[in-house]
Amino acid sequence: MREHLKFDFRLMVRAWLCAAICMIWLGVPATAQQPTVISFGAPGAGTGAGQGTWANAINAIGEVAGWYVDGNNVHHGFIRGLDGEIRSVNAGRAGAAAYQGTLIEGMNSAGATTGYYIDSNNVNHGFVRAPDGRFTIIDVPTAGTAASQGTIASNVNAAGTVLGAFIDAESNWHYFLRGSDASFTNFDAPGEGPGASIGWGYPDELNDSGAATSMYTDANNVYHGWLRTPDGIVTRIDVPGAGTGSGEGTFTVAMNWEGAIVGGFIGPGGSWGTVQGFLRHVHGGITTFEPPPGKGTVFSNDINANGEIVGTCWTWNEAGQSVGADADKAFFRTHNGAYAVLSLPGAGTGNYQGSYGVAVNPRGWITGTVTDDNSVNWSYVMIP
């Protein structure tokens, strides 16, 4: 994901953003070239509510990886090449019942992917898949072997190091790094302790320098971010102004090759309808930022080498729902704070429906998912 680019797409992104922002907020006709939006669904993806295709990663050359859910609610990984061909990815021992199967979480610049599969006993097993299709199964030796326990791999960098989480026999969560030599390093975040969990997801980012970041929820249901530097030092990240009560706190989500971290925080008395953003700079300083104008929440999902951030924004009504004009929208934020809010064609307007920004590569190419009015999902690539 970090290789040098032959073309500078940043100027194209800036021109598109100027046009998009004018159209969205000023009502001025756009004259710049509009981005190309490619919508796609994996062959075999289901067409019922909660089924379809989810993009999860995009690398520097524009390959996209993720998973899809078929008509029987079984998960399958996929990789979409630059030519548009979509290859299904299935671990050999993945279960074939509903809510079992294979999920791809991350991809590196060479096209190696990592993720996990759920077997027929509902145990998790990590894997890394080489670009030529060879699978290596990853099971942390101290991971539990009962249902809902096991190993979850989530990211792989250019050196072949894998970041993930594992659930032990007591159902406690821990993190791991697996080197290209198959050695394991297990660790916990400071203050994590028994009863903590990884929250809604899994470790989120491992850059090519070997630094990692993610978040956890402590035993009091407070969110905390963390950073692990390549020398093995793990530091907790709590944004000044973040709340310290249940359902409040700080979460780190993504990191670029330099080590800049993006995430969000919930202040005292806040909720998922009031999430604000933050950027932790390479040398440790934190800058907070507000949602796009007219939106109540900014949920960042990725940051690229240029400091450009993608994610999702929404506004809750009095019932705690984001519907109609306030339904979920993807966003793109430049390094200087300018926003473009994106609603993809066919996006639904009900609660938990809309357009979602998931990942951005160094070229400014965006990938994400759209949920329609029937809660069916498909994915897209937006090229400036």
PyMOL commands that set and color helices and strands:
alter all, ss='L'
color gray80, all
select helices_A, chain A and resi 10-26+324-326
alter helices_A, ss='H'
color red, helices_A
select strands_A, chain A and resi 36-40+52-58+64-69+75-80+86-89+101-107+113-118+124-129+135-138+150-156+162-167+173-178+184-187+205-206+212-217+223-228+234-237+249-255+261-266+276-280+286-289+297-303+309-314+329-333+339-342+354-360+366-371+377-383
alter strands_A, ss='S'
color yellow, strands_A
deselect
rebuild
show_as cartoon
